[in-house]
Amino acid sequence: MNSIRPLIFTLYFGFSLFINAQTSENPWAIAVGADLINLQGDNVDSALTFGAPALSLSRYISSGFSIGVRYGLGSAKPQENLDLDYSYLDGVLRYNLSEENVIPFLFGGYGLSRFADETDKEGAFPSSESGKTIFGGVGVDIPLGDQFNINLSTSYRGTQEKNDSYNHLQHIIGLSYNFGAGDADGDGVSDKKDECPDVPGLKEFNGCPDTDGDGIPDNKDRCPEEAGSEELQGCPDTDGDGIADVDDACPNEAGSAEMNGCPDSDGDGVADNVDRCPEVSGDTANSGCPWADRDGDGVPDKNDNCPDETGTAANSGCPDEPIGLIDFINSDENRILFLASSSKLDNVDKATIDKLKVLLDQYPNASITIEGHASSDGSDTYNQRLSEERASSVKAYLVSQGISDSRLNTVGYGENKPVSSNDTAKGRSSNRRVNINRSARIKVN
């Protein structure tokens, strides 16, 4: 047993190396080597004997398991004066303890072991010289390159045959070549490791190409045909604004991320590429242009109730309201009462209207609406006509006093807007009236 110590030391040393052995990456392995055997038994006086070749072919299945066959020739010396030819043929099941770095493995199987003297007998494994053998052992693969490995193994082979067969230790040193991994694109990276199996690439990029040579493989490069930076996932940034050209609406003008890479020259929040007025600050809703303002009062025409007259924003673009006229309209004097079925003005009515005329003279731009009303006496049609006649009477008097007809609007509401109940005589009297209201030209909210 002392003679196998160097082999055991070599096995332990092999566990410290890094390898690429028979795994799912390279499922087929063919090996050639030599073996040493040491016969066991009470009537055996044997040292290690050398044999060659030792041949094997195996196929990786899955989950660390491989199956294969092996055949070998050698010699045995059970006694000092007895030399035997040794051969074996086995079926082997192997289990890899790891598929990373070093690959130690366990193996076992069933086969035939032959110990033959010099007498010729029929057959490769004559029954008189062959023993059915069960064996098991351990081994390790040690790398010599991507696909070549040194194989070291030791096993115990036991036989139940009594005739000319021996239990024995077997140690094999061999060289294996692992192959079979597909490489569809022929770039030297197996399909199992190749992240781009249909396109020839580089080993440093796991089989993927780098078309633009920017150090970023095409499968991770958003712009595989234009050299770019890693920060921008392989895309260029022509204007240097930190936004990749592929995402930049203005790739040749430095801009901001908020504007999709475009500048905003007038600072109105509308990027120059979509700003119809890029040099003048405007409104986003108007494509970056200012709104039209015909009267120049700062109130856009779209919001200006008096677009052709300078006004104030507080009054929706119209001139400030005539305060005295508004006070009149909001006072108790803003009611001219009529007799039943009448549209005639009396002296009291005319005195009230004269006050209104003075106010209209003070505010020559102001216009009013004269609203006529009726009580519920009579039919709807009659009351409607009567309310219109009452409004027209007030207008006619103002025109007779010099107020322009264009400043006076009239409307009749019939009996539809009572201020008191029509169920009483007093209430009906209050409803026979004319009120002065503000027209749109002096509009108040």
TORKOL-4160 file (C-alpha; in steps of 0.2 Angstrom, whole numbers, padded with zeros to 4 digits, m for minus):
445
<pt num="1" X="0000" Y="0000" Z="0000"/>
<pt num="2" X="0015" Y="0012" Z="0003"/>
<pt num="3" X="0017" Y="0012" Z="m0016"/>
<pt num="4" X="0001" Y="0021" Z="m0019"/>
<pt num="5" X="0005" Y="0036" Z="m0008"/>
<pt num="6" X="0012" Y="0046" Z="m0022"/>
<pt num="7" X="m0004" Y="0044" Z="m0031"/>
<pt num="8" X="m0015" Y="0049" Z="m0017"/>
<pt num="9" X="m0004" Y="0065" Z="m0014"/>
<pt num="10" X="m0006" Y="0069" Z="m0033"/>
<pt num="11" X="m0025" Y="0067" Z="m0031"/>
<pt num="12" X="m0026" Y="0079" Z="m0016"/>
<pt num="13" X="m0015" Y="0092" Z="m0026"/>
<pt num="14" X="m0026" Y="0091" Z="m0041"/>
<pt num="15" X="m0041" Y="0097" Z="m0030"/>
<pt num="16" X="m0032" Y="0114" Z="m0029"/>
<pt num="17" X="m0032" Y="0118" Z="m0047"/>
<pt num="18" X="m0045" Y="0127" Z="m0059"/>
<pt num="19" X="m0052" Y="0117" Z="m0073"/>
<pt num="20" X="m0064" Y="0116" Z="m0088"/>
<pt num="21" X="m0069" Y="0098" Z="m0088"/>
<pt num="22" X="m0083" Y="0087" Z="m0094"/>
<pt num="23" X="m0099" Y="0096" Z="m0089"/>
<pt num="24" X="m0115" Y="0102" Z="m0098"/>
<pt num="25" X="m0103" Y="0114" Z="m0107"/>
<pt num="26" X="m0093" Y="0100" Z="m0115"/>
<pt num="27" X="m0104" Y="0084" Z="m0114"/>
<pt num="28" X="m0093" Y="0072" Z="m0123"/>
<pt num="29" X="m0076" Y="0066" Z="m0117"/>
<pt num="30" X="m0063" Y="0054" Z="m0124"/>
<pt num="31" X="m0048" Y="0049" Z="m0114"/>
<pt num="32" X="m0032" Y="0039" Z="m0115"/>
<pt num="33" X="m0020" Y="0035" Z="m0102"/>
<pt num="34" X="m0011" Y="0021" Z="m0092"/>
<pt num="35" X="m0016" Y="0012" Z="m0076"/>
<pt num="36" X="m0007" Y="0004" Z="m0061"/>
<pt num="37" X="m0015" Y="m0011" Z="m0052"/>
<pt num="38" X="m0012" Y="m0019" Z="m0036"/>
<pt num="39" X="m0019" Y="m0036" Z="m0033"/>
<pt num="40" X="m0028" Y="m0040" Z="m0016"/>
<pt num="41" X="m0029" Y="m0056" Z="m0007"/>
<pt num="42" X="m0021" Y="m0068" Z="0006"/>
<pt num="43" X="m0012" Y="m0078" Z="m0007"/>
<pt num="44" X="m0006" Y="m0063" Z="m0017"/>
<pt num="45" X="0012" Y="m0056" Z="m0016"/>
<pt num="46" X="0010" Y="m0042" Z="m0028"/>
<pt num="47" X="0018" Y="m0025" Z="m0031"/>
<pt num="48" X="0011" Y="m0011" Z="m0042"/>
<pt num="49" X="0011" Y="m0016" Z="m0061"/>
<pt num="50" X="0010" Y="m0004" Z="m0076"/>
<pt num="51" X="m0002" Y="m0005" Z="m0090"/>
<pt num="52" X="m0007" Y="0004" Z="m0106"/>
<pt num="53" X="m0017" Y="0010" Z="m0115"/>
<pt num="54" X="m0032" Y="0014" Z="m0104"/>
<pt num="55" X="m0046" Y="0021" Z="m0116"/>
<pt num="56" X="m0063" Y="0028" Z="m0112"/>
<pt num="57" X="m0078" Y="0037" Z="m0120"/>
<pt num="58" X="m0091" Y="0045" Z="m0109"/>
<pt num="59" X="m0106" Y="0057" Z="m0111"/>
<pt num="60" X="m0113" Y="0069" Z="m0099"/>
<pt num="61" X="m0131" Y="0067" Z="m0095"/>
<pt num="62" X="m0137" Y="0080" Z="m0082"/>
<pt num="63" X="m0136" Y="0085" Z="m0064"/>
<pt num="64" X="m0118" Y="0080" Z="m0063"/>
<pt num="65" X="m0120" Y="0062" Z="m0070"/>
<pt num="66" X="m0111" Y="0054" Z="m0085"/>
<pt num="67" X="m0111" Y="0037" Z="m0092"/>
<pt num="68" X="m0098" Y="0029" Z="m0102"/>
<pt num="69" X="m0087" Y="0014" Z="m0107"/>
<pt num="70" X="m0069" Y="0010" Z="m0104"/>
<pt num="71" X="m0056" Y="m0003" Z="m0110"/>
<pt num="72" X="m0038" Y="m0006" Z="m0105"/>
<pt num="73" X="m0023" Y="m0017" Z="m0106"/>
<pt num="74" X="m0010" Y="m0021" Z="m0093"/>
<pt num="75" X="m0001" Y="m0034" Z="m0083"/>
<pt num="76" X="m0002" Y="m0042" Z="m0066"/>
<pt num="77" X="0010" Y="m0052" Z="m0055"/>
<pt num="78" X="0001" Y="m0061" Z="m0041"/>
<pt num="79" X="0017" Y="m0071" Z="m0037"/>
<pt num="80" X="0035" Y="m0068" Z="m0040"/>
<pt num="81" X="0036" Y="m0081" Z="m0053"/>
<pt num="82" X="0019" Y="m0078" Z="m0061"/>
<pt num="83" X="0016" Y="m0065" Z="m0075"/>
<pt num="84" X="m0002" Y="m0062" Z="m0081"/>
<pt num="85" X="m0009" Y="m0051" Z="m0095"/>
<pt num="86" X="m0022" Y="m0040" Z="m0088"/>
<pt num="87" X="m0037" Y="m0032" Z="m0097"/>
<pt num="88" X="m0054" Y="m0025" Z="m0093"/>
<pt num="89" X="m0070" Y="m0019" Z="m0101"/>
<pt num="90" X="m0082" Y="m0009" Z="m0090"/>
<pt num="91" X="m0098" Y="0001" Z="m0091"/>
<pt num="92" X="m0096" Y="0017" Z="m0080"/>
<pt num="93" X="m0108" Y="0029" Z="m0071"/>
<pt num="94" X="m0099" Y="0045" Z="m0065"/>
<pt num="95" X="m0105" Y="0059" Z="m0053"/>
<pt num="96" X="m0097" Y="0076" Z="m0053"/>
<pt num="97" X="m0096" Y="0083" Z="m0036"/>
<pt num="98" X="m0095" Y="0101" Z="m0043"/>
<pt num="99" X="m0095" Y="0109" Z="m0060"/>
<pt num="100" X="m0086" Y="0124" Z="m0055"/>
<pt num="101" X="m0067" Y="0126" Z="m0054"/>
<pt num="102" X="m0060" Y="0109" Z="m0049"/>
<pt num="103" X="m0071" Y="0094" Z="m0053"/>
<pt num="104" X="m0069" Y="0080" Z="m0041"/>
<pt num="105" X="m0080" Y="0065" Z="m0045"/>
<pt num="106" X="m0086" Y="0048" Z="m0039"/>
<pt num="107" X="m0088" Y="0034" Z="m0050"/>
<pt num="108" X="m0094" Y="0016" Z="m0051"/>
<pt num="109" X="m0099" Y="0002" Z="m0062"/>
<pt num="110" X="m0099" Y="m0016" Z="m0068"/>
<pt num="111" X="m0088" Y="m0025" Z="m0080"/>
<pt num="112" X="m0076" Y="m0039" Z="m0084"/>
<pt num="113" X="m0058" Y="m0041" Z="m0078"/>
<pt num="114" X="m0047" Y="m0054" Z="m0086"/>
<pt num="115" X="m0030" Y="m0061" Z="m0079"/>
<pt num="116" X="m0023" Y="m0072" Z="m0093"/>
<pt num="117" X="m0008" Y="m0083" Z="m0094"/>
<pt num="118" X="0002" Y="m0086" Z="m0110"/>
<pt num="119" X="m0010" Y="m0100" Z="m0115"/>
<pt num="120" X="m0021" Y="m0095" Z="m0129"/>
<pt num="121" X="m0040" Y="m0097" Z="m0126"/>
<pt num="122" X="m0054" Y="m0093" Z="m0137"/>
<pt num="123" X="m0063" Y="m0076" Z="m0136"/>
<pt num="124" X="m0057" Y="m0059" Z="m0129"/>
<pt num="125" X="m0063" Y="m0063" Z="m0112"/>
<pt num="126" X="m0063" Y="m0082" Z="m0110"/>
<pt num="127" X="m0074" Y="m0087" Z="m0095"/>
<pt num="128" X="m0060" Y="m0097" Z="m0087"/>
<pt num="129" X="m0049" Y="m0081" Z="m0086"/>
<pt num="130" X="m0062" Y="m0068" Z="m0083"/>
<pt num="131" X="m0072" Y="m0062" Z="m0068"/>
<pt num="132" X="m0087" Y="m0051" Z="m0067"/>
<pt num="133" X="m0082" Y="m0036" Z="m0058"/>
<pt num="134" X="m0091" Y="m0022" Z="m0048"/>
<pt num="135" X="m0080" Y="m0007" Z="m0044"/>
<pt num="136" X="m0081" Y="0010" Z="m0036"/>
<pt num="137" X="m0069" Y="0025" Z="m0033"/>
<pt num="138" X="m0065" Y="0043" Z="m0033"/>
<pt num="139" X="m0056" Y="0055" Z="m0045"/>
<pt num="140" X="m0052" Y="0072" Z="m0051"/>
<pt num="141" X="m0050" Y="0081" Z="m0067"/>
<pt num="142" X="m0035" Y="0094" Z="m0068"/>
<pt num="143" X="m0035" Y="0107" Z="m0083"/>
<pt num="144" X="m0022" Y="0109" Z="m0096"/>
<pt num="145" X="m0032" Y="0121" Z="m0106"/>
<pt num="146" X="m0050" Y="0125" Z="m0111"/>
<pt num="147" X="m0054" Y="0107" Z="m0116"/>
<pt num="148" X="m0039" Y="0096" Z="m0111"/>
<pt num="149" X="m0038" Y="0088" Z="m0094"/>
<pt num="150" X="m0027" Y="0077" Z="m0084"/>
<pt num="151" X="m0038" Y="0063" Z="m0076"/>
<pt num="152" X="m0033" Y="0055" Z="m0060"/>
<pt num="153" X="m0043" Y="0041" Z="m0052"/>
<pt num="154" X="m0042" Y="0026" Z="m0040"/>
<pt num="155" X="m0055" Y="0013" Z="m0037"/>
<pt num="156" X="m0057" Y="m0004" Z="m0029"/>
<pt num="157" X="m0063" Y="m0018" Z="m0041"/>
<pt num="158" X="m0071" Y="m0033" Z="m0033"/>
<pt num="159" X="m0075" Y="m0050" Z="m0041"/>
<pt num="160" X="m0085" Y="m0065" Z="m0035"/>
<pt num="161" X="m0076" Y="m0077" Z="m0047"/>
<pt num="162" X="m0065" Y="m0089" Z="m0039"/>
<pt num="163" X="m0055" Y="m0095" Z="m0054"/>
<pt num="164" X="m0040" Y="m0085" Z="m0059"/>
<pt num="165" X="m0048" Y="m0068" Z="m0055"/>
<pt num="166" X="m0042" Y="m0056" Z="m0041"/>
<pt num="167" X="m0049" Y="m0042" Z="m0032"/>
<pt num="168" X="m0038" Y="m0027" Z="m0035"/>
<pt num="169" X="m0035" Y="m0008" Z="m0033"/>
<pt num="170" X="m0034" Y="0001" Z="m0050"/>
<pt num="171" X="m0026" Y="0018" Z="m0052"/>
<pt num="172" X="m0028" Y="0027" Z="m0069"/>
<pt num="173" X="m0018" Y="0043" Z="m0075"/>
<pt num="174" X="m0025" Y="0049" Z="m0091"/>
<pt num="175" X="m0027" Y="0064" Z="m0103"/>
<pt num="176" X="m0045" Y="0068" Z="m0109"/>
<pt num="177" X="m0052" Y="0079" Z="m0122"/>
<pt num="178" X="m0069" Y="0086" Z="m0119"/>
<pt num="179" X="m0080" Y="0091" Z="m0134"/>
<pt num="180" X="m0098" Y="0092" Z="m0140"/>
<pt num="181" X="m0103" Y="0110" Z="m0135"/>
<pt num="182" X="m0111" Y="0118" Z="m0151"/>
<pt num="183" X="m0104" Y="0134" Z="m0158"/>
<pt num="184" X="m0117" Y="0140" Z="m0171"/>
<pt num="185" X="m0109" Y="0156" Z="m0175"/>
<pt num="186" X="m0091" Y="0149" Z="m0175"/>
<pt num="187" X="m0084" Y="0162" Z="m0164"/>
<pt num="188" X="m0075" Y="0150" Z="m0152"/>
<pt num="189" X="m0088" Y="0153" Z="m0138"/>
<pt num="190" X="m0100" Y="0138" Z="m0135"/>
<pt num="191" X="m0118" Y="0141" Z="m0138"/>
<pt num="192" X="m0121" Y="0137" Z="m0119"/>
<pt num="193" X="m0110" Y="0152" Z="m0114"/>
<pt num="194" X="m0113" Y="0162" Z="m0130"/>
<pt num="195" X="m0126" Y="0177" Z="m0126"/>
<pt num="196" X="m0127" Y="0180" Z="m0145"/>
<pt num="197" X="m0126" Y="0162" Z="m0152"/>
<pt num="198" X="m0131" Y="0167" Z="m0169"/>
<pt num="199" X="m0119" Y="0181" Z="m0172"/>
<pt num="200" X="m0100" Y="0179" Z="m0171"/>
<pt num="201" X="m0093" Y="0189" Z="m0157"/>
<pt num="202" X="m0079" Y="0191" Z="m0144"/>
<pt num="203" X="m0074" Y="0180" Z="m0129"/>
<pt num="204" X="m0073" Y="0195" Z="m0118"/>
<pt num="205" X="m0091" Y="0199" Z="m0122"/>
<pt num="206" X="m0097" Y="0181" Z="m0120"/>
<pt num="207" X="m0099" Y="0178" Z="m0138"/>
<pt num="208" X="m0107" Y="0195" Z="m0143"/>
<pt num="209" X="m0100" Y="0207" Z="m0155"/>
<pt num="210" X="m0095" Y="0226" Z="m0152"/>
<pt num="211" X="m0099" Y="0233" Z="m0170"/>
<pt num="212" X="m0095" Y="0251" Z="m0165"/>
<pt num="213" X="m0079" Y="0247" Z="m0155"/>
<pt num="214" X="m0085" Y="0257" Z="m0140"/>
<pt num="215" X="m0081" Y="0243" Z="m0127"/>
<pt num="216" X="m0100" Y="0239" Z="m0125"/>
<pt num="217" X="m0106" Y="0223" Z="m0133"/>
<pt num="218" X="m0120" Y="0225" Z="m0145"/>
<pt num="219" X="m0133" Y="0216" Z="m0134"/>
<pt num="220" X="m0131" Y="0229" Z="m0121"/>
<pt num="221" X="m0128" Y="0244" Z="m0133"/>
<pt num="222" X="m0143" Y="0254" Z="m0137"/>
<pt num="223" X="m0134" Y="0262" Z="m0152"/>
<pt num="224" X="m0123" Y="0247" Z="m0158"/>
<pt num="225" X="m0118" Y="0255" Z="m0174"/>
<pt num="226" X="m0113" Y="0272" Z="m0166"/>
<pt num="227" X="m0099" Y="0273" Z="m0153"/>
<pt num="228" X="m0105" Y="0280" Z="m0137"/>
<pt num="229" X="m0102" Y="0280" Z="m0118"/>
<pt num="230" X="m0106" Y="0268" Z="m0105"/>
<pt num="231" X="m0116" Y="0281" Z="m0095"/>
<pt num="232" X="m0127" Y="0283" Z="m0110"/>
<pt num="233" X="m0128" Y="0264" Z="m0114"/>
<pt num="234" X="m0117" Y="0265" Z="m0129"/>
<pt num="235" X="m0125" Y="0280" Z="m0137"/>
<pt num="236" X="m0117" Y="0296" Z="m0143"/>
<pt num="237" X="m0121" Y="0313" Z="m0136"/>
<pt num="238" X="m0116" Y="0326" Z="m0150"/>
<pt num="239" X="m0121" Y="0342" Z="m0141"/>
<pt num="240" X="m0114" Y="0336" Z="m0125"/>
<pt num="241" X="m0129" Y="0340" Z="m0115"/>
<pt num="242" X="m0130" Y="0323" Z="m0106"/>
<pt num="243" X="m0144" Y="0317" Z="m0117"/>
<pt num="244" X="m0141" Y="0303" Z="m0129"/>
<pt num="245" X="m0144" Y="0308" Z="m0147"/>
<pt num="246" X="m0156" Y="0294" Z="m0149"/>
<pt num="247" X="m0167" Y="0302" Z="m0135"/>
<pt num="248" X="m0163" Y="0320" Z="m0140"/>
<pt num="249" X="m0175" Y="0330" Z="m0150"/>
<pt num="250" X="m0162" Y="0343" Z="m0154"/>
<pt num="251" X="m0146" Y="0332" Z="m0155"/>
<pt num="252" X="m0135" Y="0347" Z="m0162"/>
<pt num="253" X="m0141" Y="0360" Z="m0149"/>
<pt num="254" X="m0137" Y="0358" Z="m0130"/>
<pt num="255" X="m0153" Y="0358" Z="m0120"/>
<pt num="256" X="m0161" Y="0351" Z="m0105"/>
<pt num="257" X="m0169" Y="0335" Z="m0100"/>
<pt num="258" X="m0186" Y="0344" Z="m0097"/>
<pt num="259" X="m0186" Y="0350" Z="m0115"/>
<pt num="260" X="m0181" Y="0333" Z="m0122"/>
<pt num="261" X="m0163" Y="0339" Z="m0125"/>
<pt num="262" X="m0169" Y="0355" Z="m0134"/>
<pt num="263" X="m0165" Y="0373" Z="m0128"/>
<pt num="264" X="m0179" Y="0386" Z="m0123"/>
<pt num="265" X="m0171" Y="0402" Z="m0129"/>
<pt num="266" X="m0185" Y="0414" Z="m0123"/>
<pt num="267" X="m0188" Y="0404" Z="m0106"/>
<pt num="268" X="m0207" Y="0402" Z="m0108"/>
<pt num="269" X="m0207" Y="0383" Z="m0105"/>
<pt num="270" X="m0209" Y="0379" Z="m0123"/>
<pt num="271" X="m0194" Y="0370" Z="m0131"/>
<pt num="272" X="m0187" Y="0379" Z="m0147"/>
<pt num="273" X="m0191" Y="0365" Z="m0158"/>
<pt num="274" X="m0210" Y="0367" Z="m0155"/>
<pt num="275" X="m0210" Y="0385" Z="m0151"/>
<pt num="276" X="m0218" Y="0395" Z="m0165"/>
<pt num="277" X="m0211" Y="0411" Z="m0157"/>
<pt num="278" X="m0194" Y="0405" Z="m0150"/>
<pt num="279" X="m0187" Y="0422" Z="m0147"/>
<pt num="280" X="m0202" Y="0429" Z="m0139"/>
<pt num="281" X="m0209" Y="0423" Z="m0122"/>
<pt num="282" X="m0227" Y="0416" Z="m0125"/>
<pt num="283" X="m0240" Y="0404" Z="m0118"/>
<pt num="284" X="m0238" Y="0385" Z="m0119"/>
<pt num="285" X="m0256" Y="0384" Z="m0124"/>
<pt num="286" X="m0252" Y="0395" Z="m0139"/>
<pt num="287" X="m0237" Y="0385" Z="m0145"/>
<pt num="288" X="m0225" Y="0397" Z="m0136"/>
<pt num="289" X="m0232" Y="0413" Z="m0144"/>
<pt num="290" X="m0240" Y="0428" Z="m0135"/>
<pt num="291" X="m0259" Y="0430" Z="m0137"/>
<pt num="292" X="m0266" Y="0444" Z="m0148"/>
<pt num="293" X="m0270" Y="0460" Z="m0138"/>
<pt num="294" X="m0277" Y="0473" Z="m0150"/>
<pt num="295" X="m0280" Y="0486" Z="m0138"/>
<pt num="296" X="m0263" Y="0483" Z="m0129"/>
<pt num="297" X="m0271" Y="0483" Z="m0112"/>
<pt num="298" X="m0262" Y="0467" Z="m0106"/>
<pt num="299" X="m0278" Y="0457" Z="m0107"/>
<pt num="300" X="m0277" Y="0445" Z="m0122"/>
<pt num="301" X="m0291" Y="0447" Z="m0134"/>
<pt num="302" X="m0297" Y="0429" Z="m0130"/>
<pt num="303" X="m0301" Y="0435" Z="m0112"/>
<pt num="304" X="m0305" Y="0453" Z="m0116"/>
<pt num="305" X="m0323" Y="0458" Z="m0115"/>
<pt num="306" X="m0318" Y="0475" Z="m0123"/>
<pt num="307" X="m0304" Y="0470" Z="m0136"/>
<pt num="308" X="m0304" Y="0487" Z="m0145"/>
<pt num="309" X="m0304" Y="0498" Z="m0129"/>
<pt num="310" X="m0290" Y="0499" Z="m0117"/>
<pt num="311" X="m0296" Y="0492" Z="m0100"/>
<pt num="312" X="m0290" Y="0484" Z="m0085"/>
<pt num="313" X="m0288" Y="0466" Z="m0080"/>
<pt num="314" X="m0299" Y="0468" Z="m0065"/>
<pt num="315" X="m0313" Y="0473" Z="m0077"/>
<pt num="316" X="m0309" Y="0459" Z="m0090"/>
<pt num="317" X="m0301" Y="0471" Z="m0102"/>
<pt num="318" X="m0314" Y="0484" Z="m0101"/>
<pt num="319" X="m0313" Y="0502" Z="m0095"/>
<pt num="320" X="m0316" Y="0504" Z="m0076"/>
<pt num="321" X="m0334" Y="0505" Z="m0073"/>
<pt num="322" X="m0343" Y="0522" Z="m0070"/>
<pt num="323" X="m0345" Y="0521" Z="m0051"/>
<pt num="324" X="m0359" Y="0534" Z="m0050"/>
<pt num="325" X="m0370" Y="0525" Z="m0063"/>
<pt num="326" X="m0367" Y="0509" Z="m0054"/>
<pt num="327" X="m0372" Y="0517" Z="m0038"/>
<pt num="328" X="m0388" Y="0523" Z="m0046"/>
<pt num="329" X="m0392" Y="0506" Z="m0053"/>
<pt num="330" X="m0389" Y="0498" Z="m0036"/>
<pt num="331" X="m0400" Y="0511" Z="m0027"/>
<pt num="332" X="m0419" Y="0511" Z="m0024"/>
<pt num="333" X="m0421" Y="0524" Z="m0037"/>
<pt num="334" X="m0418" Y="0511" Z="m0051"/>
<pt num="335" X="m0436" Y="0507" Z="m0052"/>
<pt num="336" X="m0449" Y="0516" Z="m0062"/>
<pt num="337" X="m0467" Y="0511" Z="m0058"/>
<pt num="338" X="m0482" Y="0511" Z="m0070"/>
<pt num="339" X="m0501" Y="0511" Z="m0069"/>
<pt num="340" X="m0510" Y="0495" Z="m0073"/>
<pt num="341" X="m0510" Y="0492" Z="m0092"/>
<pt num="342" X="m0500" Y="0508" Z="m0095"/>
<pt num="343" X="m0483" Y="0513" Z="m0102"/>
<pt num="344" X="m0484" Y="0531" Z="m0099"/>
<pt num="345" X="m0472" Y="0541" Z="m0089"/>
<pt num="346" X="m0477" Y="0554" Z="m0076"/>
<pt num="347" X="m0467" Y="0568" Z="m0070"/>
<pt num="348" X="m0460" Y="0558" Z="m0055"/>
<pt num="349" X="m0454" Y="0545" Z="m0068"/>
<pt num="350" X="m0446" Y="0558" Z="m0079"/>
<pt num="351" X="m0437" Y="0566" Z="m0064"/>
<pt num="352" X="m0429" Y="0549" Z="m0060"/>
<pt num="353" X="m0424" Y="0547" Z="m0078"/>
<pt num="354" X="m0416" Y="0564" Z="m0078"/>
<pt num="355" X="m0404" Y="0559" Z="m0065"/>
<pt num="356" X="m0400" Y="0544" Z="m0075"/>
<pt num="357" X="m0397" Y="0555" Z="m0090"/>
<pt num="358" X="m0385" Y="0566" Z="m0080"/>
<pt num="359" X="m0375" Y="0550" Z="m0076"/>
<pt num="360" X="m0374" Y="0544" Z="m0094"/>
<pt num="361" X="m0367" Y="0561" Z="m0099"/>
<pt num="362" X="m0353" Y="0559" Z="m0086"/>
<pt num="363" X="m0349" Y="0542" Z="m0093"/>
<pt num="364" X="m0350" Y="0544" Z="m0112"/>
<pt num="365" X="m0344" Y="0527" Z="m0115"/>
<pt num="366" X="m0356" Y="0518" Z="m0104"/>
<pt num="367" X="m0371" Y="0509" Z="m0111"/>
<pt num="368" X="m0387" Y="0503" Z="m0101"/>
<pt num="369" X="m0400" Y="0490" Z="m0103"/>
<pt num="370" X="m0418" Y="0495" Z="m0100"/>
<pt num="371" X="m0428" Y="0481" Z="m0093"/>
<pt num="372" X="m0447" Y="0481" Z="m0094"/>
<pt num="373" X="m0459" Y="0470" Z="m0083"/>
<pt num="374" X="m0477" Y="0467" Z="m0080"/>
<pt num="375" X="m0489" Y="0460" Z="m0067"/>
<pt num="376" X="m0499" Y="0444" Z="m0070"/>
<pt num="377" X="m0515" Y="0453" Z="m0075"/>
<pt num="378" X="m0519" Y="0449" Z="m0092"/>
<pt num="379" X="m0513" Y="0435" Z="m0104"/>
<pt num="380" X="m0494" Y="0431" Z="m0106"/>
<pt num="381" X="m0494" Y="0438" Z="m0124"/>
<pt num="382" X="m0502" Y="0455" Z="m0118"/>
<pt num="383" X="m0490" Y="0456" Z="m0103"/>
<pt num="384" X="m0475" Y="0453" Z="m0114"/>
<pt num="385" X="m0480" Y="0467" Z="m0126"/>
<pt num="386" X="m0484" Y="0479" Z="m0112"/>
<pt num="387" X="m0467" Y="0476" Z="m0104"/>
<pt num="388" X="m0458" Y="0480" Z="m0120"/>
<pt num="389" X="m0468" Y="0496" Z="m0122"/>
<pt num="390" X="m0463" Y="0501" Z="m0105"/>
<pt num="391" X="m0445" Y="0499" Z="m0109"/>
<pt num="392" X="m0447" Y="0508" Z="m0125"/>
<pt num="393" X="m0455" Y="0523" Z="m0116"/>
<pt num="394" X="m0440" Y="0525" Z="m0105"/>
<pt num="395" X="m0428" Y="0524" Z="m0120"/>
<pt num="396" X="m0438" Y="0536" Z="m0130"/>
<pt num="397" X="m0437" Y="0549" Z="m0116"/>
<pt num="398" X="m0418" Y="0547" Z="m0114"/>
<pt num="399" X="m0416" Y="0549" Z="m0133"/>
<pt num="400" X="m0427" Y="0565" Z="m0132"/>
<pt num="401" X="m0415" Y="0571" Z="m0119"/>
<pt num="402" X="m0400" Y="0569" Z="m0130"/>
<pt num="403" X="m0393" Y="0551" Z="m0126"/>
<pt num="404" X="m0388" Y="0541" Z="m0141"/>
<pt num="405" X="m0399" Y="0527" Z="m0146"/>
<pt num="406" X="m0384" Y="0516" Z="m0148"/>
<pt num="407" X="m0381" Y="0517" Z="m0130"/>
<pt num="408" X="m0398" Y="0511" Z="m0125"/>
<pt num="409" X="m0404" Y="0493" Z="m0126"/>
<pt num="410" X="m0421" Y="0487" Z="m0121"/>
<pt num="411" X="m0429" Y="0470" Z="m0116"/>
<pt num="412" X="m0446" Y="0465" Z="m0110"/>
<pt num="413" X="m0448" Y="0451" Z="m0098"/>
<pt num="414" X="m0467" Y="0451" Z="m0097"/>
<pt num="415" X="m0473" Y="0443" Z="m0080"/>
<pt num="416" X="m0458" Y="0431" Z="m0079"/>
<pt num="417" X="m0447" Y="0441" Z="m0066"/>
<pt num="418" X="m0459" Y="0447" Z="m0052"/>
<pt num="419" X="m0451" Y="0456" Z="m0037"/>
<pt num="420" X="m0466" Y="0453" Z="m0027"/>
<pt num="421" X="m0481" Y="0442" Z="m0026"/>
<pt num="422" X="m0494" Y="0444" Z="m0039"/>
<pt num="423" X="m0507" Y="0437" Z="m0027"/>
<pt num="424" X="m0509" Y="0455" Z="m0019"/>
<pt num="425" X="m0513" Y="0472" Z="m0026"/>
<pt num="426" X="m0498" Y="0479" Z="m0018"/>
<pt num="427" X="m0487" Y="0465" Z="m0025"/>
<pt num="428" X="m0494" Y="0467" Z="m0043"/>
<pt num="429" X="m0491" Y="0486" Z="m0042"/>
<pt num="430" X="m0472" Y="0483" Z="m0038"/>
<pt num="431" X="m0471" Y="0471" Z="m0053"/>
<pt num="432" X="m0477" Y="0485" Z="m0065"/>
<pt num="433" X="m0460" Y="0492" Z="m0068"/>
<pt num="434" X="m0444" Y="0496" Z="m0078"/>
<pt num="435" X="m0427" Y="0493" Z="m0071"/>
<pt num="436" X="m0410" Y="0500" Z="m0077"/>
<pt num="437" X="m0396" Y="0487" Z="m0079"/>
<pt num="438" X="m0378" Y="0487" Z="m0085"/>
<pt num="439" X="m0375" Y="0482" Z="m0102"/>
<pt num="440" X="m0361" Y="0470" Z="m0108"/>
<pt num="441" X="m0350" Y="0486" Z="m0112"/>
<pt num="442" X="m0349" Y="0490" Z="m0094"/>
<pt num="443" X="m0350" Y="0472" Z="m0088"/>
<pt num="444" X="m0348" Y="0468" Z="m0070"/>
<pt num="445" X="m0346" Y="0450" Z="m0064"/>
